[in-house]
Amino acid sequence: PNSHYHETEARQITFTDFIEKDLASFFMANMKRSVPSMLDGLKPGQRKILHCLLKRSSNEDIKVSQVSALVLTHCDYYHSEKALNNTIIKMAQHHVGSNNLPLLQSLGQFGTRIAGGQDAADPRYLRTKLSPETRILFPKEDDKYADALTGSLNVEDRKNTEPTPYYPIVPMVLVNGCRGIASGWSTFIPNYKLKDVISNVERLLNDERTEPMDPWYEGFEGTITKDGENRYKTFGRLEESSGNAETRLVTELPIEVWTNNYVSSLDKGKENRGKVSAFIENYLDRSNDTTVSIQIELKKTEKKMTPEEEKEILGLTTMLSTGNMYLFDENDMIKKYESPQEIIEDFINQGLKPIIRERLQNFLTCLNSLEITFSLFILNIHSSKHMLMELEEELKKLQCRVAFVTDVMNGEFKFDIKRSRAQLYEEVKGKYEATGRGLTDYSFLLDLSFLSCSKETLQDLQDARENVNRKIIEVETLTPKAIWKSELQKLRDVTEISMSSKLKRTRSPGSTSSEKERKR
């Protein structure tokens, strides 16, 4: 449309103006709000939350209601505060069927599989902060770069409040999946295993072909099988009780079936499960917030059913589709993806091109002669150059400290309490050369205490200097592929530690177990 909104002073408008201006703008805004970006897998509301938390000076935990206030203040979130709180809560959920890798930590009752996360506590009682993996996906060393580009702001309602998409090291839309319904459009992408996504990214870095991936949900103990083109079937787990041929034990529910809903369907025959009441004598629910345990006593029938038929009748199957994967691409246009591998290829080959055009215009003319991909080229500039700059400045600081402490210990530099700080500054400035950000005021030398000028401190400084020297050599000799792979390996390591810790928590005795029995 030519303008986003029709002039407010107009008392009459034509159908054409209404459709082409007001309605078209609404449809676009609704679509932008509901469909995530291929680049970071986030919708605008989620991106604003992440942007505000990444910009905080510390990662101390904070109330969910305070996060909402932060977003409302700095990003001018113009939808309801309740919707914003719900978005924050969903970004931190980790129960079965939610996120495989939550970007936020859940410190409190953020919801369980009992009610699909709808049983979360009030936002003022919940606390959250960035997950350890989030800082691997969006490294702190890249914050200045992100502030200039990936965290830059667009104009929204005449205010600079809309962060543009970030560029994590893996396509997060595949890891945590997405679901969205907009005007005329909808999208659904199931969750995939982080290890599989990382492996396919590495294959592309090695100029190899990606391998097919199947949906996978963290903690899910049922099965997911392919059921035709772009279709998968998920099965819960049904066990036959020993000693009783008519008793079954449900120990897992299919994806997107929650405990309360399933028990309700057993009780009332809801959700297109009317056949259930004809086969069930009674049931006993012993499920808790992390596990499913529903004992079902079947009615005696002449026909013997197969395990697959029993699962169908008892509502222990659901369908997942990969035929409706729509995302905003790097050009901010809606695009349909035919497979998760295509999303990864787009993420690698196209997702980083805007940064090249923004920061490296003078290099574009020679890109055609370079036998490297866009992503590897920008990684070389983005990661290597940035790390070298930081390490070289740290080396300068350590060299100055080593020289300064050595001179103090040898008596070549003497502190005179009668001299002002300005006089000391001039003397230090004339003797020790320090150039770079935060070094020219020499506070890193002048603020050293007398106790710091010892043999032990000198040895520590010399060791630190050698360590930085080794890091500089490593960065200079690493190839772009190796740098990216090292980031992926770091993500792998941190995730394994985090998942192991979470597994211990979820397998602890449940505190919200319930038990009820009803004769049918």
N, C-alpha and C positions, 0 to 999 in steps of 0.2 A: 504493500500500500504506500501511497505517496506521503501520508502522515499517520502517526500512530493513533491519534485520537482526533475525533471531530472537534471543531471549535466549540467551546462550551457556551459561547454567547449565542450560537445559532438556535433559533426556536423551532425551525423546521429543517428537516434533512430528507434527502431522497433515499429511496431504497438502495440505489447504487452506492451512494456515499456511506450509508450505514454498513453495507456488506463489505465494501472494499477498504473501508477505513476502520470503523469501530469493531465490526465482527471479525475481520481478518486479523486485526491486532490482538484481539482476545484469543483467537485460535492459536496464534503464534506464541503468545505469552503462556497459554495453558500447555502447549506442547513443550516449550522450553522448561517449564516447571516439572513436567512429568517424565520426560525422556532424558536419560543421562548422556554424557559425552563419552565417546570411545576413548578419549585420551586418559581421563582419570576415573571413569566409571561413576562419576558423581552428578547428581542433580544440583541446580543452583543453591537450594537450601542447604544441602549437605556440604557443598563447597564453601559456603559462607561460614559454616560452623568450623570446618577444618582450618580455614584461613585465619579465623580469630584465635584458635587454639595454637596454631603454629606461630603466630605473632606474639604470644605471651612470653614474658621474660623468663618464666620458669615453667616446669611441668608439674607443679604441685596440684593435688586434686582440688576440684572446685565443684560447687553445687551445680546440678543441671539447670536450676532456675537462674543461677549467676551466668552460666554460659549463654542462656537465652538473652539475658540482659546485655551481655557483651556483643552478641550478634545484632541485636536491635539497635544498639548504640552506634556501632562502627560500620555495619553493613546495611542498615535501614531495611530490615526484613519487614515486608509489608503485608504478610499474611498473618493469620492468628498466632498468638503466642502459644496456644495449646498445640497447634500443628508443629511449631518449632520445637517444643519440648518433646513431642512424640518422635520427631526426626532424630534428635540427639539420643534419645533412649534406644531407638532402633539401630543407630550406628554403633552402639556399645553391646548389643545383645549377642550372646554366644550359645544359646540353647540350640538343640538339634533342629535343623530346618531354617536357621537364621543366617548369620554370617560365618563363613569359614575363617575369616581373618578380620575381626573387628578393628576399626581404626581408633576406637576409643575404649578405655577400660570401664568395666561395670563395677562400681564400688557401691553395692547395695542391691536391692531387689529390682532388677531391671526387667523382670518377666521371665517366664519359664515355658517349657513345652506343654504344660498343662492347659494354658489358654493361648498359646501362640504368641506370647509376649504381651498380651493384653492385661495381664495381671501384675504389671509393674507398679511400683509404689508411686506416690505423688512426687513430682520433680523436686520439691523442696527438701525431700528426705534422701535424695540420691546424689552421689558425687561421682565425678568422672575426671579423666585426664587422657592424654594421648597414650596409646599402647606403645610398647617398646618397638614393635614392628613398624609403626607409622614413621618413626624417625629414620628407619632404614629405607623405607619407600621414598620418603622426602627428606634427604640428608640435611642436617643442620648446616654443614659446610656450604650448601647450595642456597642458603636463605637469601643472601644478598642478590644472587642471580635470580632467584625466584621473585624477589621483591621487584626487580626491574622488568621481569617478563612474565613468568607463569603466574605470579601473584599480582600482576598489574590489574588496574580497575577499569571497567567500562562505564559508560554513562548510563545511569538508570534513574529515571525520574529527576533528571538534572543534578544528580549527586553521584560522586565517585564511590559507588558502593558494591559493585558487582565484580568479584574476582573472576578472572578468566581461568580456563582449565589448567590444572597442574599436569606435570609429566612424571608419574612414578616410574620406577624401574621395571614394573610388570603391569600388564593391563588388569587393573583391579575389578573391572566390570565382569570378568570371567571368574574371579576368585570368590566374590560375594554375590554375584548374580544381580538381577534387577527385575523389577516389575513396574509398569506404568501404564496408565490409561489417560489419554488426552482426547481432544476434539478431533475425531476422525482418524486417530492413530492409537496404537497400543504397542507395547513391547514386553517381551519376557525372555530373560536369559537365565538358565539354571546355574547353580554353583558348580565350579570345577575345582579339582584338587590343585593346590598351590604348587606342589612338586611337579605336576604335569605341565602347568603353565610355565614354570621356570625352565623346565627341560626343553620345551618348544622354543622359548626365547633363545636359549643357548644353541639350539640346533640352527636357528636362523643366523646367529652370530658366527657359526661355523660353516655357513653357506650350505647347510643341509636342509632337507625337506622336513616340515613339521609332521608329527604323527597325530592321528585322530585321538580325540579325547571324549570321554563319556562323563556325564554329570556325576558329581560326587559331593556329599554333604558331611561335614565334620561331625563325628559321633553317631552317624546313622548306621544301625546294625542290620537293616534289611538289605534287600537287593535291588539293583537298578539294571534293567535289561533293555536292549534295543528292540523296538516293536514296529519296525517299518522305517520309511524315510522320514527323518526329522521328528521321530517319535520315540519316547522312552517310557517304559512302564516301571513304576516303583512298587515294591511289595513289602508289606510288613512281615513280621515273623510270627508264625503260628506253630506251636508245639503240641503234640499229643501227650496228655497226662498219663503217666505210668499207672497201670492198674485200673484205669477207667477209660473204656473205648469211646465214651460219649463226652468226655471232658477235654477242652482245649485251653491252652494258655497263650495269650497274646503278649509277647515280650517286646514287640516293636510295631510302630504304626507307620504307614507309608508317608512319604514327604507331603507336607502341608495338611496333614490330618492331625489335629491336636487332641489331647486326652479328653478334655471336657466335651468337645464336640462328638468324639467317637462314643463316649459313654452315653451321651444324650441320644445319639442315633440308636444305640442298643435299647435304650429305655423307651423311646417314643417312635422309633421307626422313621426318623426325619432324614433329610438330605438324600432323597431318592433311594433310601435303603428300606423300603417297605417290606421287602421279602425277608428281612432279618427276623422279624417277630415270629414268622412261621417255623423257624428252625431253632430258636433259642428257648430253653427252659428257664434258666436264670443265669446271673453272672455275679461275679465278685471282683470289685475293683480295689487293688492294692497298690496302684501306681503312686509315685511321688513326683517331685519336681524335676527329676533327672532320668528316671527309668519308667518303663511301662510294664505293668503286671496286671492283666485282666483275665481272670479265670472264667471261662464260658462253658456252661453245660448245654449240650445240644439235645434236641428232641430226637427220640429214636425214629428212624425212617427206614423203609425197606430198601431204598436205593443207597448204595455206598458211593460217597462222593470222593473225588480225588483231592489232594491237598490244594491244588490250584483252584478247583471249584469251591472249596470251602473258603479260601481267601477272597474270592470274588463275591460270594454270598455274604460274607461277614464284613464286606467293605474294607478289605485290607489291600486295596490296589488304587493307585492314582496314575494319571498320565502327565508326562512332561513333554513339551514341544520345543523344538529348536528351529521351527519354521517361521517365527515371528520376532526375529532379533533385529530390532531397529535401534539405531543410535545416531547421535549427532557426530559427524566426522570432523576432521581437522579444519574443514572449511565452514563449519557451523551449518551444515546441510544434513537433513535426514537421509540416512542410508540403511538399506537392508543388507544384513550379513548372512551368508548362507551357511557358515560354519564358524566354530570358535577359532579355528586355525586362521581363517580370513581376518578375524579381528586382531589376532596377534601380528599378522603380516602387515596390516594397516598401521597398527601401533608402532611397529619398528620402522617401516619404510616411509610412512607419511606423517605420523604424529609429531615428529620433531622438525619437519620442514619449516614451520612458521618461525622457529627460533633462528634458524639459519638466515631466513630472509630478513629477520629483525636485526640480528646482531652482526651478520657476516656478509653484508651486501657486496663488499669489495672482493670477497672470495668467490662469489657465485660464478664469475666468468671463467674461473679455472677449475670449477668442480667437475666439468665433463671429462677432463683429462685425468682425473684421479680415480683409481680403481678401488674405491671404497664406497660403502653405502652412506646415505645421508645420516643415519643414526650413528654410525661409527665415527663419521667426521665430526658431528656436533659433540659426541662423547669425548673425543680427543681434545676439542677446544674447551668444552664445558668442564669436564672433570680434571683432566691433566693440568691444564693451565691454571685453574683455580687452586688445585691442591699445591702446585709448585709455588704459586704466589704466597699462599699462607705459610708453607714450610720455609721458604726463603726469608720471610719476615721474622719468623720464630728463630731461625738460625742467627740472623743479625742481632736479635735481642740477647740470645745466649752468648754470642761471641763478645758483645759489649760487657755482659755481666762477668764472664770469666776474666776478661782483661781488668775490669774495675776491681773485683775482689782480689785478684793477684796483686795489683798495685797497692791496695790498702794493706794487705798482709806484708808486703815488702817495704812499706813505709814511703812509697813514691807518691801516694795520695793521702793527704792528712785532712781530717775533718777539723774545722776550726769553728767552735760554737759562736764566735763573735761575728762570723760572716753570715750575711743574709742568704736566703734561698736563691735569690737572683744572682748573687755573686758565685755561689756554688754551681748554679746552672751554667754560667758563662765559662767557668773553669772546666766543667765536665764536657760542655759542648765543644770546647777547643781541643780536647784530648781524645774524646771517643766519638766516632762517627756513627750515627744512628739515623737512618732514613727509612720512612715507611709509615703506615697508619699507626697512630698511637705511640710512636717512638720519639718524636722530635721534642717532646717536653721533658724527656729523660727522667720522668717520675719513676720508671722501673728501676732506675739506679739510685736516685736521691731518696726513695722511700725504703731502701734496704736498711735493716737495723745493724748495729755493731755485731750482734750475735750471728748475723748471716755471713760475716766476713771471717770464716773459719776454714780449716783444711777440709772438714767434712762437707761443707757447703760447696767449696771449690770443686771437690771430687764429683759431687752430684751434678753440678753445672756442666762439668766436662763430659760426664756420661750422657747427660741430656743432649749436649751439642753433638756428640757422636751419633746418637740415636736419630736425631733430625737429619744429619748428613746421610745416614743409611736410607732413610725414608725418601730423601730427595733423589738419590741414585735409583731407588726402586721405581719411583714415579716416572723418572726420565726414561727408564729402560722398558717399562710396561707398555704393551701395545693397547690400543683402544679396546680390542676384544678382551684382553686380560683384565682391564680395569672394570669393564661391565660385568664380567664373570665373577670377579672378586666381590662386587656389590651383591650379586645374586647369591653367592655362597654365604655372605654375611647374613642376608635375609633368611636363608635356609637354616643357618645355625641358630639364630635368635628365635625363629619360629619353632624349631624343635624343642628348645628349652621352655618356651612359653606354653606350647601345647602339652608338654609333659606335666607342667605345673597345673594346668587347667584340668587335665585328666585326673590328677590326684584329688582336686577339689570336687569334681563332678561325681567321682566314685565314692566320696565320703557318705556316711549314712544320711539319708534324706531327712529333712526336718519338716516337710509338709506332706507327709504321706497321709492318704485318706483310705477309708475302707467302707464300702457299703454293699449290701446284698439285697436283691429284690427278686421275688418270685414272679414269673410271667404267667 
